[in-house]
Amino acid sequence: MNLYIEVISNTYPDFVTEPETAFTVAVNDVYQYQLPAVTDPEGNDEPEVYVGYMDQQQDKFPDFLLFNNATNTITLKPDSKIYAGRTYYFTIVVKEKNSDSVKYSFYATVRVEGEINDPEGG
């Protein structure tokens, strides 16, 4: 009796080009960015993309960030002066649909132009 084991590589899916990860917007701007196409090099699973948060961040991710899964489009709509003068952080994650471990995170920032508006004067 013989046992043959074939070990194959299984890397995370990836964008065909590097995604934009640094955004600068102004209050009341609407900025849309469609992420590049995604491919799974081994072709053994369907790739998927989602937007996540950074663990060390106080707020999970910016309230003004929207993500459309169907088109892989990020929309940034900072519609209040409370966002001005601050930088926000989030992740863009590519992963295999049927795996929780075969994934990669791109760290992204959004800087909202303007002066910090602190209504409490602090």
C-alpha positions in Angstrom: 0.0 0.0 0.0 1.4 3.4 -1.0 0.2 6.8 0.2 0.9 9.8 -2.0 0.5 13.3 -0.6 0.6 16.3 -2.9 1.2 19.6 -1.1 0.0 22.6 -3.1 0.5 26.2 -2.3 -2.6 28.2 -1.3 -2.0 32.0 -1.2 -4.5 34.6 -0.5 -6.4 36.3 -3.4 -5.0 39.6 -4.5 -5.8 42.7 -6.5 -4.5 42.7 -10.1 -3.0 46.1 -9.3 -2.2 47.8 -6.0 -5.3 49.5 -4.5 -5.4 53.1 -3.4 -5.0 53.2 0.4 -4.6 56.9 1.2 -7.5 59.2 0.6 -7.9 62.9 1.3 -11.4 64.4 1.2 -13.1 67.7 2.2 -16.3 68.0 4.3 -19.3 67.6 2.1 -17.3 65.9 -0.7 -18.5 62.6 -2.1 -15.6 60.5 -3.3 -16.0 57.1 -4.9 -13.2 54.6 -5.6 -13.7 51.3 -7.3 -11.2 48.8 -6.1 -9.1 46.9 -8.8 -10.2 43.5 -9.9 -9.4 40.5 -7.7 -7.9 37.2 -8.6 -7.1 33.9 -6.8 -3.7 32.7 -8.2 -4.5 29.1 -7.6 -8.1 29.4 -8.8 -9.3 27.1 -6.0 -11.8 29.4 -4.4 -13.8 32.5 -5.1 -12.2 35.7 -3.9 -14.1 38.3 -1.9 -13.5 41.7 -0.6 -14.7 43.6 2.4 -13.9 46.7 4.5 -12.9 46.2 8.1 -11.5 48.1 11.0 -8.2 48.2 12.8 -8.3 46.6 16.2 -6.5 49.4 18.0 -8.9 52.1 16.6 -11.4 53.6 19.0 -14.2 53.9 16.4 -14.6 50.8 14.3 -14.3 52.7 11.0 -15.4 56.1 9.7 -19.2 56.6 9.9 -19.0 58.3 6.5 -17.4 55.3 4.7 -19.7 53.1 2.7 -18.8 49.9 0.8 -20.7 48.3 -2.0 -19.9 44.6 -2.1 -21.5 44.1 -5.6 -19.2 46.7 -7.3 -16.3 46.7 -4.7 -16.7 50.5 -4.5 -15.7 52.6 -1.5 -17.7 55.8 -1.0 -16.5 58.5 1.3 -19.1 61.1 2.3 -17.9 63.2 5.3 -21.1 65.3 5.7 -20.3 67.1 8.9 -17.7 69.5 10.2 -17.1 67.1 13.1 -14.9 65.0 10.7 -12.7 67.9 9.7 -9.0 67.9 10.5 -8.9 64.3 11.5 -7.4 61.1 10.0 -9.4 57.9 10.0 -8.2 54.3 9.5 -9.7 51.2 8.0 -8.7 48.0 6.3 -9.4 46.6 2.8 -9.5 42.8 3.1 -9.2 40.3 0.3 -9.9 36.7 1.2 -11.0 33.3 0.0 -14.7 33.0 0.4 -14.5 29.6 2.0 -11.6 30.3 4.4 -11.2 32.5 7.4 -7.5 32.3 7.4 -6.4 32.8 3.7 -6.7 36.5 3.6 -4.7 39.7 3.4 -5.4 43.2 4.8 -4.4 46.5 3.2 -4.3 49.3 5.8 -5.9 52.5 4.6 -6.3 56.1 5.8 -8.8 58.9 5.1 -7.8 62.4 6.0 -10.6 65.0 6.1 -9.3 68.4 5.3 -10.0 71.4 7.5 -9.6 72.5 11.1 -10.6 70.3 13.9 -14.1 71.5 15.0 -14.5 70.7 18.7 -18.0 71.8 19.8 -17.1 71.4 23.5 -14.1 73.8 23.1 -11.5 71.2 24.3 
